[in-house]
Amino acid sequence: MLDANQKWTAGEAVRQGRMLTCFAPFWLEEPVLADDRVAHARVPAGHGHPLAAGVTMYTRYGRRDRCANSWAGV
């Protein structure tokens, strides 16, 4: 499990994910900004590792929106 703490752009996250493949990560945690729906859809498609996200969603509204709007379909 690798945590990037929202430090990368989508392009950087894809490149880093590809480079980290040799370590067989279980997931890549929040590689891009937490509310960047487009990047969250693009990143796993670019390297194949699952993403963990939502750690920085502090209210029920952010979680409700994430559940209501399937981010995978963005």
N, C-alpha and C positions, 0 to 999 in steps of 0.2 A: 504494500500500500504506500503510495507516494503522494505527498501533499505539496502542491505548488503555491498555495495561499493567494490565489487570484493574481499572480504576477505576470502571466503571459498573455499575449494576443492569441487569437485563434491559430494563426500561422505558426507562431512560436510553439504553441502547445502541440500541434501536429508534429512538428519537427522533433521536439523533445520526446514525445511519445514514441516516435519511431526509433530514436536513439536508445530509449530505455527498454525496448522490446527484449533485449538479451537478458534482462533481469526478471522477465515474466511477471510484471506487476499485476496484482489482483485488481487494483483500480488506480485511477489517477484522480486525486481529490482536488476539486475547485482549481483547475489550471487557469481559468479565465474568470472575469468578473462574474459574480454570482447572479446578477440580473441580466446578463447578456444571453438571451435565449437563442439567438442565431449561432453564436459561438458554441454554446453547449450542444447544439445539434450537429455542428460541423466537426468538432474535435474528435469524437469517437469514430466517426466515419473515416477520418484521415489516418488513424493508427490502430483502431480495433480494440483498444482497451476500454472497459467500462469507466464511466465517470461517477464519482461520488460528489454530491452537491447538497446545498441546503443548510449547511452548518451556520451560515451567517443570516439565515432568515429567522428573525426574532419574534415576529408576530404571527398570529393565526392567519392574517390576511395574505401575507407572502406565501405561506404554505397552501392556503386555499387556492390562490391564483395558479400556483405551480401544479397542483393536482387537477384543477379544472381545465387548464390549458396544457394538454400533453405536449411537453417540450420536445419530445422525440419527433413530433410531426411538424416542427417549425421549418 
